[in-house]
Amino acid sequence: MKIVADRNIPFVEACFGHLGQVELFNGRDITTDRIRQADALLVRSVTQVNEALLRDSHVQFVATATIGFEHVDRDYLADRGIGFSSAPGSNANSVAEYMVAALLEIGQRQGIQLAGSSIGIIGVGNVGSRVAAKCEGMGMRVVRNDPPLARATGEVKYRPIDEVFDCDFVTLHTPLTREGQDKTHHLADEAFFEALKPNAVFFNTGRGSVADTEALKNAMTSGRLGAVCLDVWENEPNIDPGLLQAVDLASPHIAGYSFDGKVAGMIMIYEALCKHFDLSIEHSAADFLPEPQVPVIKLRDQGTLQGSLHEVVQTIYAILEDDAATRKILTVPESQRGAFFDALRKNYRTRREFYNTTIHLNTSNPPLSSILAAIGFQMVQPDSKF
């Protein structure tokens, strides 16, 4: 068997190597010629998988190690009888932890108390539902908006978008769809931003084109928004430099790039490929996850509740490092910025999820302990010996 894979899928050669020959390429360099004799194609989000790529190939199975699959023409695959798999939910916790770090950072900068504040979540699938749970764990009031889920379930917890507009924070976690009843392309347009509560804080970690760049820039210029945090951008990797300069927190589409999430996505498509070709499964995620970088944090409960949360989360995920790295795009020539953006993703550091770290508190603090557990940390009883 010959497998062509995006080299940005971690451990892909070590995991799939026992199945046959594995050839690695940068995602944007996967071409028709390079997959012509391949039996399987493994990609991430930057490779457009469609008739133009596959029509002269021998590919029988395609998988994307991502939760989204807008870059894959699934109708074409089905017409050709080509198997397909994605990795739904694999990086959902990673994105939710990114949102926790971003919320705490914005709260710290602007003196906003998250507890008691409201957050509107547009799109409450694998990612949005985890964001909702962590926000509620921090004492926020969550307004969930998801029209397809509202119709499918009839549950009253899914609210009209007008209720989102009244929230202190608004975050997008939808797929990108360009037509139909629930079209999300440019969902956040001029009318959307004009409807938001004055000084609302806006986040997008879903898909760049769900927000209209010009409308977002106009909303910032007019002073309607209190802050903006973007992980995804229109026209990646050639993102708008003016928008990058204007936002409060920036990152290069890495919210879902925890090491745990990437390994989980790789294992999901590995198992799917084995099932498709009726091959034995020989690996699991445990084979590839190293020991955590910060296994234990001994926290002295001396500050405010939110300040203590910020301290712990920043120890595990220093989101400002991503912001600083992303802004360096503005320091390189325009012709090199797209490649720089891609390199930030390709060479992203190892970031572990919160569950890998156990928190020791020096005093009993039920509220702090409860919140830390709710956002994903392991907790132990107060330690009197440190």
Buried (B, 14 or more C-beta within 10 A) or exposed (E): BBBBBBBBBBBBBEBBEEBBBBBBBEBBEBEEEBBBEBBBBBBBBBBBBBEEBBEEBEBBBBBBBBBBBBBBBBEBBEEBEBBBBBBBBBBBBBBBBBBBBBBBBBBBEEEBEBBEBBBBBBBBBBBBBBBBBBBEBBBBBBBBBBBBBBEEEEEEEBBEBEEBBBBBBBBBBBBBBEEEEBEBBBBBBBEBBEBBBEEBBBBBBBBBBBBBBBBBBBBBEEEBBBBBBBBBBBEBBBBBEBBBEBBBBBBBBBBBBBBBBBBBBBBBBBBBBBEBBEBEEEBEBEEBBEEBBEEEBEBEBEEEBBEBBBBBBBBBBBBEEBBEBBEEBEEEEEEEBBBBBBBBBBEBEEBBBBBBBBBBBBEEBEEBBEBBBBBBBBBEEBBEEE
